[in-house]
Amino acid sequence: MSQLDLAIAVGSTSRHISFLETGRSRPSAGMVDRLADQLDVPVRDRNRIFEAAGLRGPYSAAPLNDPHMEPFRRALRRLLDSHMPYPGFAYDRSWDLVMANSAAEALFAGEETNVVRLLFAGAWRDMIENWSTVAWAVLDRLRFESVQEPDDETLRVLVRLGSEVLGNEPRPGQVGSDLAMCPLFVVGDQRIPTVSVLARFGTPRHVATDDIRVELVYPEDEVGHAFFASVAAGPSDARAVLRHLT
């Protein structure tokens, strides 16, 4: 992105942007926010930019389990519970499970709570017929996030895992998008085509909420709906449900 392009995008001039880069000028808080928006800087890193500009970082770094974050936790729980009987789960920037409804808990079964490891080295690899397509889509997302967060060692490890597991696996012509994937689950003799939609908090002002991703799985047909409905009506123990499914 050129200086001129960035200047136009933030309502400034290339001369002023140059002065900011060389330290001849100091940006206002509004300018820092506009620059961060245009450069797609994660909220977690924006406080560091504010501090480098001699300003106080405006974004809360409180973890999701902080008492002040209760309204956000409640919103997540209501979203996931309202998605029943279909699986819905939330995970953080490290792809670790944060929250799940009972349908999704059956898929995790408490054995692995990292979504990437579950996909590349866990039970999901054998449960998804179009695993290669889904795996490539997830690896693409991981690589993009790792570029955005170059200091995140956890993301680098997950990228390395995905790259090693895929190895010489041919890349499909179409691997989906950041907003939707279509895992085809195979459970016993049943094939359950689904659409998985990625959701996020809008205009987050907290580091924790910016890190959260919500995955909502929908069946493509009535057969899938009946299947997930029967799972939801089954045993409450997640391990028992998973044993039933597999």
C-alpha positions as CSV (number, residue, x, y, z in Angstrom):
1,M,0.0,0.0,0.0
2,S,1.6,3.3,-1.1
3,Q,1.9,6.3,1.2
4,L,-0.6,8.2,-1.1
5,D,-3.1,5.3,-1.0
6,L,-3.0,5.2,2.8
7,A,-3.2,9.0,3.1
8,I,-6.3,9.1,0.9
9,A,-7.9,6.2,2.9
10,V,-7.4,8.0,6.2
11,G,-8.3,11.5,5.0
12,S,-4.8,12.9,5.1
13,T,-1.9,13.7,2.8
14,S,1.1,11.7,1.8
15,R,3.3,14.4,3.3
16,H,1.7,14.0,6.7
17,I,2.0,10.3,6.6
18,S,5.7,10.7,5.7
19,F,6.1,12.9,8.7
20,L,4.4,10.4,11.0
21,E,6.7,7.6,9.7
22,T,9.9,9.6,10.3
23,G,8.7,11.0,13.6
24,R,8.5,14.6,12.5
25,S,4.9,14.7,13.5
26,R,2.9,12.9,16.2
27,P,-0.5,11.5,15.3
28,S,-3.8,12.2,17.1
29,A,-5.7,9.3,18.7
30,G,-8.2,9.5,15.8
31,M,-5.4,9.2,13.3
32,V,-4.0,6.2,15.0
33,D,-7.4,4.5,14.9
34,R,-7.9,5.4,11.3
35,L,-4.5,4.1,10.3
36,A,-5.1,0.9,12.3
37,D,-8.5,0.4,10.6
38,Q,-7.0,0.8,7.1
39,L,-4.1,-1.5,7.9
40,D,-6.4,-4.1,9.5
41,V,-4.4,-4.1,12.7
42,P,-5.9,-6.5,15.3
43,V,-7.2,-4.8,18.5
44,R,-4.6,-6.7,20.5
45,D,-1.8,-4.8,18.7
46,R,-3.5,-1.4,18.6
47,N,-2.7,-0.5,22.2
48,R,1.0,-0.9,21.3
49,I,0.6,1.5,18.4
50,F,-1.1,4.0,20.7
51,E,1.7,3.7,23.2
52,A,4.4,4.2,20.5
53,A,2.6,7.4,19.6
54,G,2.8,8.6,23.2
55,L,-0.9,7.9,23.8
56,R,-2.8,5.7,26.2
57,G,-4.2,2.5,24.6
58,P,-8.0,2.7,24.6
59,Y,-8.7,-1.0,24.2
60,S,-9.5,-3.2,27.3
61,A,-7.2,-6.2,27.6
62,A,-9.4,-7.9,30.2
63,P,-9.7,-11.7,29.6
64,L,-13.1,-13.1,28.7
65,N,-13.5,-14.6,32.2
66,D,-13.1,-11.1,33.8
67,P,-16.3,-10.1,35.6
68,H,-16.7,-7.0,33.4
69,M,-16.9,-9.3,30.4
70,E,-20.0,-11.0,31.6
71,P,-22.4,-9.3,29.1
72,F,-20.2,-10.7,26.2
73,R,-20.1,-14.2,27.7
74,R,-23.8,-14.1,28.2
75,A,-24.3,-13.0,24.5
76,L,-22.0,-15.8,23.3
77,R,-23.9,-18.4,25.4
78,R,-27.3,-17.2,24.1
79,L,-26.1,-17.3,20.5
80,L,-24.7,-20.8,20.9
81,D,-27.7,-22.1,22.8
82,S,-30.2,-20.6,20.3
83,H,-28.3,-22.5,17.6
84,M,-29.4,-25.9,19.0
85,P,-29.8,-28.6,17.9
86,Y,-26.9,-27.7,15.5
87,P,-23.3,-27.5,16.7
88,G,-22.0,-24.1,17.6
89,F,-18.7,-23.2,19.3
90,A,-16.4,-20.3,20.0
91,Y,-12.6,-20.3,20.0
92,D,-9.9,-17.8,20.5
93,R,-6.9,-16.6,18.5
94,S,-5.0,-19.8,19.3
95,W,-8.0,-21.8,18.1
96,D,-8.6,-23.1,21.6
97,L,-12.2,-23.8,22.5
98,V,-13.8,-21.1,24.6
99,M,-17.4,-22.1,24.7
100,A,-19.7,-24.7,23.0
101,N,-23.3,-25.8,23.0
102,S,-24.1,-29.4,23.8
103,A,-24.3,-30.4,20.2
104,A,-20.7,-29.2,19.6
105,E,-19.5,-30.7,22.9
106,A,-20.5,-34.1,21.5
107,L,-18.0,-33.5,18.6
108,F,-15.2,-32.4,20.9
109,A,-16.0,-34.9,23.7
110,G,-13.5,-33.3,25.9
111,E,-10.6,-35.2,24.3
112,E,-9.1,-32.2,22.4
113,T,-10.1,-28.6,22.8
114,N,-8.0,-27.1,20.0
115,V,-9.9,-26.9,16.7
116,V,-6.8,-27.1,14.5
117,R,-5.4,-30.2,16.3
118,L,-8.8,-31.8,16.3
119,L,-9.0,-31.3,12.5
120,F,-5.5,-32.3,11.5
121,A,-4.6,-34.9,14.2
122,G,-7.8,-35.8,15.9
123,A,-11.2,-37.4,15.4
124,W,-12.5,-34.9,12.8
125,R,-10.0,-36.1,10.2
126,D,-11.9,-39.4,9.9
127,M,-15.3,-37.9,10.4
128,I,-15.1,-35.4,7.5
129,E,-15.4,-36.9,4.0
130,N,-14.1,-33.7,2.2
131,W,-11.4,-33.3,4.8
132,S,-8.8,-32.1,2.3
133,T,-11.0,-29.2,1.2
134,V,-11.8,-28.2,4.8
135,A,-8.2,-28.6,5.9
136,W,-6.8,-26.5,3.1
137,A,-9.3,-23.7,3.9
138,V,-8.3,-23.8,7.6
139,L,-4.6,-23.8,6.7
140,D,-5.1,-20.7,4.5
141,R,-6.8,-19.0,7.4
142,L,-4.0,-20.0,9.8
143,R,-1.4,-18.7,7.4
144,F,-3.2,-15.4,7.0
145,E,-3.5,-14.9,10.7
146,S,0.1,-15.9,11.3
147,V,1.1,-13.1,8.8
148,Q,-1.0,-10.7,10.8
149,E,0.5,-11.9,14.1
150,P,4.2,-12.6,13.3
151,D,5.2,-12.8,16.9
152,D,2.6,-15.4,17.8
153,E,4.5,-18.7,18.3
154,T,1.3,-20.7,18.9
155,L,0.0,-19.8,15.4
156,R,3.4,-20.7,13.9
157,V,3.2,-24.1,15.5
158,L,-0.4,-24.7,14.2
159,V,0.7,-23.6,10.7
160,R,3.6,-26.0,10.8
161,L,1.3,-28.8,12.0
162,G,-1.2,-28.2,9.2
163,S,1.5,-27.9,6.5
164,E,3.2,-31.2,7.7
165,V,-0.1,-33.1,7.8
166,L,-1.3,-31.9,4.4
167,G,2.2,-32.6,3.0
168,N,1.8,-33.7,-0.6
169,E,-2.0,-33.7,-0.3
170,P,-3.2,-32.1,-3.6
171,R,-4.8,-28.7,-3.2
172,P,-8.5,-28.6,-4.3
173,G,-9.5,-26.1,-6.9
174,Q,-12.0,-24.4,-4.6
175,V,-11.3,-24.5,-0.8
176,G,-14.1,-22.2,0.4
177,S,-13.8,-18.8,1.9
178,D,-13.2,-17.1,5.3
179,L,-16.9,-16.8,5.9
180,A,-18.2,-20.3,5.0
181,M,-17.0,-23.8,4.7
182,C,-19.0,-27.0,3.9
183,P,-17.8,-30.0,5.9
184,L,-19.4,-33.3,4.9
185,F,-19.6,-35.4,8.0
186,V,-19.7,-39.2,7.8
187,V,-21.2,-40.9,10.8
188,G,-21.7,-44.6,10.4
189,D,-23.6,-45.0,7.1
190,Q,-24.9,-41.5,7.1
191,R,-23.5,-38.6,5.1
192,I,-24.3,-35.2,6.7
193,P,-23.5,-32.2,4.4
194,T,-23.2,-29.0,6.3
195,V,-22.4,-25.3,5.9
196,S,-20.1,-23.8,8.6
197,V,-20.5,-20.0,9.0
198,L,-17.9,-17.9,10.8
199,A,-19.1,-15.0,13.0
200,R,-17.3,-12.3,15.0
201,F,-18.2,-9.5,17.3
202,G,-18.8,-6.2,15.4
203,T,-16.4,-3.3,16.0
204,P,-14.9,-4.8,19.1
205,R,-13.4,-2.5,21.8
206,H,-11.9,-5.3,23.8
207,V,-8.9,-7.5,23.0
208,A,-10.8,-10.6,24.2
209,T,-13.8,-10.1,22.0
210,D,-11.7,-9.3,19.0
211,D,-9.9,-12.6,19.4
212,I,-13.2,-14.6,19.5
213,R,-14.4,-16.5,16.5
214,V,-17.8,-18.3,16.5
215,E,-18.4,-21.3,14.2
216,L,-22.0,-22.1,13.5
217,V,-22.7,-25.4,11.7
218,Y,-25.9,-25.8,9.7
219,P,-27.2,-28.9,8.0
220,E,-27.8,-28.6,4.2
221,D,-31.0,-30.8,4.2
222,E,-33.7,-32.3,6.3
223,V,-31.8,-35.5,6.7
224,G,-29.0,-33.5,8.5
225,H,-31.6,-31.6,10.5
226,A,-33.1,-34.9,11.7
227,F,-29.7,-36.3,12.5
228,F,-28.6,-33.3,14.7
229,A,-32.0,-33.3,16.3
230,S,-31.7,-36.9,17.3
231,V,-28.2,-36.3,18.7
232,A,-29.5,-33.3,20.8
233,A,-32.2,-35.5,22.2
234,G,-29.8,-38.3,23.1
235,P,-27.5,-38.8,26.2
236,S,-26.3,-35.7,27.9
237,D,-22.8,-37.0,28.5
238,A,-20.7,-35.8,25.6
239,R,-18.4,-38.9,25.5
240,A,-21.4,-41.2,25.3
241,V,-22.8,-39.2,22.4
242,L,-19.5,-39.3,20.6
243,R,-19.2,-43.1,21.0
244,H,-22.8,-43.3,19.7
245,L,-21.9,-41.2,16.6
246,T,-18.7,-43.1,15.7
